[in-house]
Amino acid sequence: MPDYNIRVFQLNHYLKIYMPDLFYTFKKNQINPDIIFSKWILTIFSSYLSFGTLAKVWDVFLVDNWKGIIKYSLVFLKDVYDILITKDLPGISTYFRENYRLLHNNLNRLYRLYNDFKVSLILNFR
């Protein structure tokens, strides 16, 4: 996946903008979101979502391409934000290991969250 590092950079960038507390929780605990993101991006969420939710996410992916993957990654992190923000490295690791299959069934809520994130894949590096 040739653009993988760019996508991880973009996710980190938007995580810092939209969820700075979670970004700094990850940083403090030496957690690179790449650990989480790699499992999502390499399967385009197919290992983590129920079929109905996955179909909707893939519909968005076909339209919005990688912007959709970045935005849904933010949506899923936002969905578990209150849980992750209180955990340390072992707690976050355990949470994702034990809850590896995300069962987001409220598609209307997820789509509203999706629309809350404004993402441009062109970042100014000055």
Secondary structure, DSSP 4 states (H G I P E B T S, - for coil): -TTHHHHHHHHHHHHHHH-HHHHHHHHHTT--THHHHHHHHHHTTTTTS-HHHHHHHHHHHHHHTHHHHHHHHHHHHHHTHHHHTT--HHHHHHHHHHT-S-----HHHHHHHHHH----S-----
